Amino acid sequence: MIDKQHITDRFIKYVRIDTESDPNNPAFPSTEKQWDLAKILVKDLKKIGLKDVDLDENCYIMATLPSNLDYDVPTVGFVAHIDTSPDFTGKNVNPQIIENYQGNDIILNEEKNIILSPDYFEDLLQYKGQTLITTDGTTLLGADDKAGVTEIVTAMEYLINNPEIKHGKIRICFTPDEEVGKGAHLFDVEKFAAEWAYTMDGSQIGELEYENFNAASAKITITGKIVHPGYAKGKMINSMLIANEFISVVPPEEVPEKTTGYEGFFHLHDMNGNVEETVLEYIIRDHDLDLFEKRKYLMQKIAFDFNERLGQELIKVEIKNQYFNMKQKVVPVMHIVDIVEEVMKDIGITPLIKPIRGGTDGSQLSYKGLPCPNIFAGGHNFHGRFEYVPVESMIKATEVIVKVAEKVSEKFK
């Protein structure tokens, strides 16, 4: 159905372009280099024959595949993001192709002894006999989410080249800055004009997700007082020691490395300090909205109790909501999930319906009025040197897009 070499070449073309986003830059996009891929995608979309190809001033790309039906069906959208995570470098990505993988260790970088091993990454064993695309051990790969981008472009091309496949109007969008939490901020839902959409941004084959964390950030600022250590008794206040005590009071079992499924957590992801001031950066996550609110309250209460005991307000907590669980917006239109589940079963994929232990553009889009579940894109071990994607998974994801378009045309006839 989908040409293996063609989709491989397209994916490699896209991942070689550095599109790492920047969490510290409020601009859209947060890095100028995201325009490099955006402009290439505009050319590719026009070349394959999509209509209304538009790149706006904020680096959002939208395009249309017109309906080939003689009756009306809902307009469906597909969304992916062009940026890669700032957690690990995306510069000079050098993909390696592993044909007919046999479950062995993969040497990513012999000189640096970097090995992708199924002894640690057990999911590799699902893909015996398949073709894997890996990193060279010095960068991330960018399958998150250039696999999704590749699949959407390839699916649109396939539908154009096979007009006997019936489908309604399809809208696609590629967004910037998803990895820094801004991917849907300036998404124009009215302009997109779809009844619902899907992000192609999940991981392993079969993933289908319509639940995600409620999310907030917490910035804990602790103020100390510097005094010469030789004369410090009763005068010095060491903000770093207070920070250490604060960290120890946050529930130690409720952290990412000790939780799974629907379990929420507190994640200390950055700390910086000296005697006079220490700043702790947390993210707070929970699927349950009530538990989420209790987690935010606990952060405030810990700070309040510390300040009471210390006799002065040395700790300030700033909490900002980031996104909410899209389940509330998707359940009322659950047929949009059922369609994908049915398609997966039709083409021999076992659906893996589970909550996202993270966020997605689909969450913000759902709250903007565009219900938007998430479909697998096929990659594994995102945001690091051990990232890989099976080509066969990208092919299957592309087939899902094609079949969803076809299924909608049948169900709404």
N, C-alpha and C positions, 0 to 999 in steps of 0.2 A: 504493500500500500504506500508507505512513505519510504523514499529512497534513503538508505542508510548513509551512504557517502555524502549525499547532499546535505542532510541535516547535521552531520558531523562537521563538514566544512563551514557551514553557516555558524554553528556554535563556536568553533575555534576562531573564526573571524571576529566575532563579537567579544569573546573573552580576552583577546589580545589588546583590546582598547581599554586603557586605564580609566575607570569611572568612579574611583573611590570618593565617597562623600565626606563632608567635614562637619562634625557635630557642633563646632564652635563658630560657624559662620551662619548668620541668619539669612543670608541672601538665597534667592532661588535662581538656579540651583546653587548648592553650597560650594560647588567646585566648578570651575570653568570647563574642565575636561569632560564633564558629562555631555556637553554640547557636541563633542567629537562623535560619540556614538549616536546621539540624537540625529545629527545631520546625515549620517550613514543610513540610519533606519528610514528616514524620510525618502531617501533615494531608493532604498530597497522596496519600500511599500509602493511607491509609484511604479517601479519597474515591474512588480508582479501584477499590477493592475487595480490596486485599491483606489477608491474614490475619496474625495474630501480630505486628503492628507494634509494635516495642519500641525505645525510646530509653533507653539505660542511663546510669548515673551518669558515664561517661567520654565520652559523646557519640558512641557507636557506635549506628547505627540498623540493625536487622535486621527483615526481613519475609519472608512466605511467600506464594508462589502455589501453592495445592494442585494436586496431579495431577488430570487429568481422564481418566486411563486406568483400565481395569479389570484392569491387570496392573502389576507392579512394575518400575521402572527406577531407575537411580542418581539420587540427588538431586544436581543441579548448582547451583552458585552463581555469582553475578555481583557484582563488587565495584568501587566507585569511591570517590574521596575528596572531601570537601567543602571542604577548605582550599585556599587559593591561596598561592603562593610569597612569602616575605618578601623575595625579591630585588628586587621592584618593587612599588610601591603597588597595592593592590586597592580603594582607597577611591574612591567616586564613579565607578564604571565607567559609561561612557556609550557603549554599542555603536553602531556605524554599520552599516547594511545596504547592501551594494553589489549591486544586481540586475544580472544578465546581464553579468558581468565580461568585459571584452574584452582583457585582457592589458596594460592601460595602467598608468601610475603612479596610485596612489591617494593623494590628499591627506588625510592623517589629521587634520592640524591646520594650517590655512593661516596662522594668526597666528604659530605657532612654526616654520613651514616643515618639518613632519615628514611625510615621504613614504614610503609603502610601495611599493617599486619592484621589478618583476621583474628589473631589471638587477642587483640585489643578491640578491633572494630569488627564485631561478629557479623554485622549486616553484609559484609563483603561476600560471605558464603552463599547468600541468596543469588549471586550473579555469576555462578560458575558457567562457563561456556559463552559468556557475553563479552562485549567490548566495553572496556572502562576508559574514561578520560580522567586523568589525574593531574596533579600539579608536578612541578619538578622539586618540590620541597622547600622552595624559598618564597613562595607567594601563596595567596588563596587562589582558587580556580575562577570563581565568579559564576558558578552554576546558580547561585543565589544572587540575581535571578535571571541571568542571561540564558539559562535553560528555558525558563518561562517565555522570555522574549523570542527565543528561537522557535519554540513550539507554536506560538501564536502566529508568527510570520509564516512558518511552514504550513500550518493548517489553512491559513487564508489562501496561500498560493495553491494548495491542493484543491480547495473548493473552486477556485477560479479555473484551474486546469481540468476540472472534472464537473462540468456544468450539469451533468445528469443527476448529481447529488442535490436534492432539493433542500433549500434553506431560506429562512427569512433574512431580514436585514440584521447585519452583525456590526457592532461597533467595537473597536479596539482602542486601548490607550496604554502608552508606556509613560511611567511617571519617574521623576527624579527623587532623590533624597528619602526613599523609603527607609533606608538603613539608619537614618538619624531621626526617624519618627515624624517626618514632614511630608511623606509621599502623597497623602490625600489632602493636605491642608488647602491647596489652591486648585484642587480638582473641580472642574466645572461640571457638576452633575446635570444641570439643565442643558448645557451644550452637548454633553455626551448622549443624552436622550435615549437611554436604554431602560427597559422595565426592570431588569436585574442584570447582574454581571457575576463573573467568577475571576478571582485572582489565580493565576498559575504560579504559585509561589510556595507550594508545599514541598516536602522532602520525598521520602521513598514512595515507590510505585504503590498506588492504591489509596493513598491518603486523601480523605475528603473531610473537611473541617468546617463547622459552622459555629463553634464555640471558641472563645479565646479569653485570656486574662482580662480582668479589670486592672488598670495600671496607673501608678502614680510615681513621681520622683520625690525624694525627700533630701533636702540639703540641711545638714546639721552644722551650724557654725558655733564653735566653742571659743570663747574669749578668755585669754589668760593675762598674766602680768609678768613682765620680765624685770628681774632685779639681779644685780651682781650675785652669782651663786655663793660668794663668800659672806654675803650679808642678807641672805634670802629668807632666813627663818621667820615664819609668820607673815611674810610679805609676798614672796613669789607664788604665783598661781600658774602651774604648768598645764596648758591646755591639752597637750598630747596625752598626759596621764589621765585627765578627765575623759578624753576621747576613748582611751583604752578601756576605762571602766564603763563608759556608755555602751561600747560595742559588746562587752561581756553580758550586759543586761538584756540586750535584744535576744529573743529566744534562739538559742544556738542550734536547735534541731530544725528550725524553720528557715532553712537556707536552700539554694538551688541544688547543691550536691547531695542533699538528704531528703528531697521531696520528689514526688512524681504524680502523674495523673492530674486529679483535681486539686491537689494540695498546693496551697499558696506559699509564699516565702517573702523574706526580707533579704535583699542582696546588696551587700556593701561592695561597690564596684570601683570606688576611688577614694583615696584619702591623702590629704596634703596638710602639713602643719609644721609649726615651730612652737616655742614656748608661748608666744603671745596669741596665736590663733591657729586652730586646727579646723579643717572643713572635711566632713564625711559626706559622701554622696551615696545614697541608697536608691534602689528601686523597690517598690512594693507591688506585689502581685497576688491576686486571688480571683478564682472564677466566680465565687459566690459574692454578690454585692454587699450583703450584710457583713460577711467576714472581712471583705476589703475595707469597709468603713471602720471596722474594729481595729484593723491593722494600722490604719492612719491615726486613729485615736491613741493607740498604744504608743506610737512614736512621740506624740505630743505629751502623753502622760509621763513617759520616762523623763523627758526634758523637764517637765514641771516638777516632778519629784526631786530631780537632781538640784534644780534651782532652789527649791524649798530647803533642802538639806544644806546646800552651800551658803544659803542666806543672801544670795544675790543672783540676778539673772545673767548667768554666764553662758547659757545654752539657748540658742534660738533655732527653731525648726520651721523650714519653709517647704510646704508640700504642694505639689502641682499635679492635678489629674492629667493623664496622658491619653488614655483611651478606655473604652468600656467593652464589655462582652457583647459581641454581635448577636448572640443567641436570641436575645429579646426581639431583635428586628427580623431575624430569619425564620423563626418558628411560625409566625403568622402566614408565611409564604413557603411552607416546607416543601411544596412541590418542586421548587428549584433545586433542592438537595436530592429529592427522589429521582429526578430526571438523570442526574449524574450517576447516582447509585445504580440505576437501571442500565445505563450505558456501559458502566464498568463491567457489570455482570455479563452483558451481551458480548463483550469483546474479551472475556476470559480473565478479567482482573478481579481479585477479591477486594472489595471496598474495606478500607481501614478508617472507620468513622470514629474520630477521637477529638478531644479538646486540644487546641493549640496551647502549648506552654510558652506563650510569647504573644506578640502582636501581629497585626496584619493590616495592610491598607484597607482590606475588606471591612474591618471594624469601623473605621472612620467613615468609609463610604456608606455602610449600612445606616449609620446614624445621620448621614446627610440625605438619606432617602433612596439610596441605591443598594438594596440587599445584595450581599456579595460574599458567598461562601468561598472557600479556598480549595483548590485542586492541586494534587501533587505535580511537581515539575521534574522530580527524579533524582535530585542531588542528595548527597550525604556529607556530614561533617563540615557544615557551613562555617565560614568566617575564619578559616585557618588553613594551614599547610597540608592537612590530610583530606581536604575536600576532594570528592570525586563524583562522577555521574556515569551511570551505564547508558550507552547510546540507545539500547533497547527500551529503556524507561522513557527517554525523550520521545521515541517513536510512539510508544503507547499513549503518552500524554497528548501528543498531536492527534492521534486517533480519537481520543476522548473529545477534544474540541470539535473535530469534524462530526462525530456522531451526536454530540449534544445539539449542534446546529440542525442536523437532520431530524433528531428526535422531536425537537420543538416544532418543526414544520409538520410533523405527523400528529402530535398531541393536540395542537391548536387548530387543526384543519376544520 
